[in-house]
Amino acid sequence: MPDFAKIRARAAKRKGGDAVLTSLLGPAPENAAVADITDDRILSTMAERVFAAGFVWRVIEQKWPGFEDAFLHFQPKRLLFQPDDFWHDLTADQRIVRNPQKIKSVRDNAAFVERVSKEHGGFGKFLEEWPGDDQVGLMAYLGKYGSRLGGNTGQYFLRWLGWDAFVISADMGAALRDAGLDIAESPTSKRDLAKIQMQLNEWHVETGLPYQHLSRILSLSIGANHSAEEIREWWE
């Protein structure tokens, strides 16, 4: 595998210089800060990423105040006390996107958050304690015990919370293959995910960069060369 500096140099050249590239990476995440996020905000972020999956993100963002009201501000204990009629009525609630399966996932994830929170003194504390060099293991845990949190949804959930997460976009995968990593075009197998984690761990040690920055640099080093302004609009 090449020195990561070569990949970064290519990304910088595409974006008009290293200063522009650096401005697109965002602040370095701090996993320790996630410990202070309350369970209701954890569940809210979970739900937002679940509803945004396969949908227009901006629409979900614009409707989110209505989601907050409809789902009792995502307080897990309150939601778990609600009768079946409450959940049935949400399927006709115009304040939200009325997808029955995704509505059910909020109920399921409220139970998931509540259980993990009791075991660890807060769901955020659980995330803070998870080793930063084993995101793939955390993704597997979210996919197994959470509802609709597999694949990229779980990755975006971690990113949105501020956990130092990589997101395996199509461009990131293409950059890894271009660098010589033997992974599939859609790298979702345990084997491919393990390879990605191992390579990013190596580059993390080599560069001192957070995983989020490694992920973004890889994505910016290949594929359609969008302007910095477009990228800021998407990522910020």
Secondary structure, 3 states (H helix, E strand, C coil): CCCHHHHHHHHHHHHCCHHHHHHHHCCCCCHHHHCCCCHHHHHHHHHHHHHHCCCCHHHHHHHHHHHHHHCHHHCHHHHHCCCHHHHHHHCCCCCCCCCHHHHHHHHHHHHHHHHHHHHHCCHHHHHHHCCCCCHHHHHHHHHHHCCCCCHHHHHHHHHHHCCCCCCCCHHHHHHHHHCCCCCCCCCCCHHHHHHHHHHHHHHHHHHCCCHHHHHHHHHHCCCCCCCHHHHHHHHC
